[in-house]
Amino acid sequence: MDNERTIVETARVPISETWQALEELVDEGIVRSIGVSNFSTQLLYDMFTYNRHPISSLQIEHHPYLTQNTLITMAQENGIAITGYSTFGPQSFMELSAAFGKKANEIPTLFENSVIKKIAQKYGRPTGQILLRWATQR
């Protein structure tokens, strides 16, 4: 227990250095592909200037309240698979300060969204299944 670290130290390392280290793992056969999370369109374009191995996937928050059309289109045009999280909508921001929480509470959750409920009723499916299908089809 004496050797256990209790302080997290940060390092200022450019994304390009991290990516190059990951590419070395691909070169050595340790990993097959590399993806990124929460990158913007501009960050992806920047990576295209130095990456040797393709960006295999992009993980982003993705639901009807945050569609990110430009980013998804750009990724798809460049052969980058999209992995979505928070597909049922952002619930975590409701726990933020009162200003954010008030706005969040004024907007119905995706499970209570009238359009999504109407689609679910039309097809006889749960709203969660409609949301997952929406994300998958995009």
C-alpha positions as CSV (number, residue, x, y, z in Angstrom):
1,M,0.0,0.0,0.0
2,D,2.9,2.4,0.5
3,N,3.7,2.4,-3.2
4,E,0.1,3.2,-4.2
5,R,-0.2,6.6,-5.9
6,T,-2.9,8.9,-4.5
7,I,-2.3,11.9,-6.8
8,V,-3.3,12.0,-10.5
9,E,-0.7,13.8,-12.5
10,T,-1.6,15.3,-15.9
11,A,0.7,15.6,-18.8
12,R,0.4,18.0,-21.7
13,V,0.7,15.6,-24.6
14,P,-0.6,16.5,-28.1
15,I,-3.2,14.2,-29.7
16,S,-0.8,13.6,-32.5
17,E,1.7,12.0,-30.1
18,T,-0.9,9.8,-28.5
19,W,-2.2,8.8,-32.0
20,Q,1.3,7.9,-33.1
21,A,1.8,5.7,-30.1
22,L,-1.4,3.9,-30.8
23,E,-0.3,3.4,-34.5
24,E,2.8,1.7,-33.2
25,L,0.6,-0.8,-31.4
26,V,-1.1,-1.5,-34.8
27,D,2.3,-1.9,-36.4
28,E,3.3,-4.4,-33.8
29,G,0.0,-6.3,-34.2
30,I,-1.1,-5.7,-30.7
31,V,-4.3,-3.9,-31.8
32,R,-6.2,-4.1,-35.1
33,S,-7.8,-0.7,-35.3
34,I,-7.9,2.7,-33.5
35,G,-10.9,4.9,-32.8
36,V,-11.6,8.2,-31.0
37,S,-14.3,9.6,-28.8
38,N,-15.9,13.0,-28.7
39,F,-13.8,14.4,-31.6
40,S,-15.2,17.4,-33.6
41,T,-15.1,17.6,-37.3
42,Q,-12.1,19.9,-37.1
43,L,-10.1,17.5,-34.9
44,L,-10.8,14.7,-37.4
45,Y,-9.6,16.9,-40.3
46,D,-6.5,17.7,-38.2
47,M,-5.8,14.0,-37.7
48,F,-6.0,13.4,-41.4
49,T,-2.9,15.5,-41.8
50,Y,-0.7,13.0,-39.8
51,N,-2.4,9.6,-39.4
52,R,-0.9,6.6,-41.1
53,H,-3.6,4.2,-40.0
54,P,-7.3,5.0,-40.6
55,I,-9.6,6.2,-37.8
56,S,-11.8,3.2,-37.4
57,S,-14.6,4.6,-35.2
58,L,-15.9,7.8,-33.6
59,Q,-17.8,7.5,-30.4
60,I,-20.2,10.5,-29.8
61,E,-23.3,11.4,-27.9
62,H,-26.1,10.8,-30.3
63,H,-29.9,11.1,-29.9
64,P,-32.7,13.1,-31.4
65,Y,-31.9,16.1,-29.2
66,L,-28.3,16.1,-30.4
67,T,-28.1,14.8,-34.0
68,Q,-24.6,16.1,-35.0
69,N,-25.5,15.8,-38.7
70,T,-22.4,17.5,-40.1
71,L,-20.1,15.4,-37.9
72,I,-21.8,12.1,-38.8
73,T,-21.9,12.9,-42.5
74,M,-18.2,13.8,-42.5
75,A,-17.3,10.6,-40.6
76,Q,-19.3,8.4,-42.9
77,E,-17.8,10.0,-46.0
78,N,-14.4,9.1,-44.6
79,G,-15.2,5.5,-43.7
80,I,-15.4,6.1,-39.9
81,A,-18.0,4.0,-38.1
82,I,-20.1,5.9,-35.6
83,T,-20.8,4.5,-32.1
84,G,-23.4,6.4,-30.1
85,Y,-23.8,6.8,-26.4
86,S,-26.7,8.4,-24.4
87,T,-29.0,7.1,-27.1
88,F,-31.9,7.6,-24.8
89,G,-31.0,11.3,-24.3
90,P,-28.9,13.3,-21.9
91,Q,-30.1,12.7,-18.4
92,S,-26.9,13.7,-16.6
93,F,-27.2,17.4,-17.3
94,M,-30.4,17.5,-15.1
95,E,-28.1,17.1,-12.1
96,L,-26.1,20.3,-13.0
97,S,-26.7,23.7,-11.5
98,A,-30.2,25.1,-11.2
99,A,-30.0,27.1,-14.4
100,F,-29.3,24.0,-16.4
101,G,-31.6,21.8,-14.4
102,K,-34.5,24.2,-14.9
103,K,-34.0,24.1,-18.7
104,A,-33.6,20.4,-18.7
105,N,-36.8,19.9,-16.7
106,E,-38.8,22.0,-19.2
107,I,-37.9,19.6,-22.1
108,P,-39.6,16.2,-22.1
109,T,-37.3,13.2,-21.9
110,L,-37.0,11.3,-25.2
111,F,-39.2,8.6,-23.6
112,E,-41.9,11.2,-23.1
113,N,-41.4,13.1,-26.4
114,S,-44.8,13.2,-28.2
115,V,-43.3,12.5,-31.6
116,I,-41.4,9.5,-30.4
117,K,-44.4,8.2,-28.4
118,K,-46.6,8.5,-31.5
119,I,-44.1,6.5,-33.6
120,A,-43.9,3.9,-30.9
121,Q,-47.6,3.6,-30.7
122,K,-47.9,3.4,-34.5
123,Y,-45.5,0.5,-34.7
124,G,-46.5,-1.2,-31.4
125,R,-42.9,-0.9,-30.1
126,P,-41.5,0.6,-26.8
127,T,-40.1,4.1,-27.1
128,G,-36.6,2.8,-26.2
129,Q,-36.7,0.5,-29.2
130,I,-37.7,3.4,-31.5
131,L,-34.8,5.4,-30.2
132,L,-32.3,2.6,-30.8
133,R,-33.6,2.0,-34.3
134,W,-33.3,5.7,-35.1
135,A,-29.7,5.8,-34.0
136,T,-28.9,2.6,-35.8
137,Q,-30.4,3.8,-39.1
138,R,-28.4,7.0,-39.0
